[in-house]
């Protein structure tokens, strides 16, 4: 994932509104996060390793491991 210049990507009105709340680097997670996490769990249940899953979903293997851990913790509660 590459950084984008908000002044180029966002309409000026929206950029002004965002600046009212935060100035500096800002991470905006993708909207499909929950669906992506479900896909990661499905691939894991099929026996794929985190490194293999990472290549499929375009994340780092470490992030895939974190998502799997978080999902398993949520299932316990």
Secondary structure, DSSP 8 states (H G I E B T S, - for coil): -----HHHHS-HHHHHHHHHH--S------TTHHHHHHHHHHHHHTT--HHHHHHHHTS-HHHHHHHHHHHHHHHH-
